[in-house]
Amino acid sequence: MKEYRIVIVDDEPDILVLLEKALNIEGYYNIVKIENGFSAIRACRESQPDIIILDVMLPDIDGYEVCKQIREFSHCPILFLSSKNDELDKILGLAVGGDDYVTKPFSPKEIAYRIKAQLRRMEYRQNPSKNYSIKIGELMIDPEGCQVTKGNTLIELTAREFEILHYLAENKGRVISRERLYETIWGEDSFGCDNTMMVHIRHLREKLEDNPSVPRYIITLKGLGYKLVNPYE
């Protein structure tokens, strides 16, 4: 994985630590944490980050003004965090140059996946000829559009189901333990995860398999975990 530079701007130290941990789990370690707007503008001008997580309510200047000033020298994705959930606030955030807007309280795992999605879009824009879709048998998994098709049929998955399938697809043929899968997708300790994971895998099989009782794509290895395979290989 490319070592992306990520800047997090928030005046709440707990949120900075929480987001850093969630991003570390996803493999992002080049992270700069900043607690005010002017320092953020200066740091972004000097380091030219790949993506910025930006709180709206800062102690010196608000995030909207920070975004406008950063847009004078950078076009990297900016994801706003805000306790304001009014539609006008979201529109303003996007109008001044933001790429995404998430209201507090939020799931750190969701932020991490939104960051991954923004970075994939950025890579796609820079390398439009690169094919990011993953084809396994009749399944076509499109990380960019967060869609899965089987043959010509669009499969409706929940966000969590898609995350599980995408992770298994990225590790095609490898056995992934329930614990590792849970900790990767949920971003928390796997204690007591068995029932949760079994339910999600069952739902995935009901949507993907011709016969969920005899799965051909998502295989269980008793005592070890799951793996995604191409049944035609």
Secondary structure, 3 states (H helix, E strand, C coil): CCCCCEEEECCCHHHHHHHHHHHHHCCCCCEEEECCHHHHHHHHHHHCCCEEEEECCCCCCCHHHHHHHHCCCCCCCEEEEECCCCHHHHHHHHHCCCCEEEECCCCHHHHHHHHHHHHHHHHHHHCCCCCCCEEECCEEEECCCCEEEECCEEECCCHHHHHHHHHHHHCCCCCECHHHHHHHHHCCCCCCCHHHHHHHHHHHHHHHCCCCCCCCCEEEECCCEEEECCCCC
